[in-house]
Amino acid sequence: MFGLGAGEILIILVIAFLLFGPKQLPEVGRQVGKAVKGFKETAEDLRKSVEPEINMIQQEVKMVEQDFQASMKEAEEEINAAGQKPEQSQKSINESGQA
């Protein structure tokens, strides 16, 4: 529970008992419980509202990555094709010079 051990919780309870007394302690406990519940509900609502946005952003990133990979492959193929054209021209020159 929040990374607290039994000893720490016991110390907190003793301090709370000394500060608030036996009459106010149940009411303080209810208020703390309500606050923790409200915090959990707020955190869950926030997670539910943010999670779809994060999923949408992740999908967009994947699409951009796929487009980038396709563009890189296309550019690489064009570079390879451009590199082969001069070699083919040189071969045809050499063959015509030998004839």
MODELLER restraints for C-alpha pairs under 7 A, 6 or more apart:
rsr = mdl.restraints
at = mdl.atoms
rsr.add(forms.Gaussian(group=physical.xy_distance, feature=features.Distance(at['CA:17:A'], at['CA:25:A']), mean=6.41, stdev=0.5))
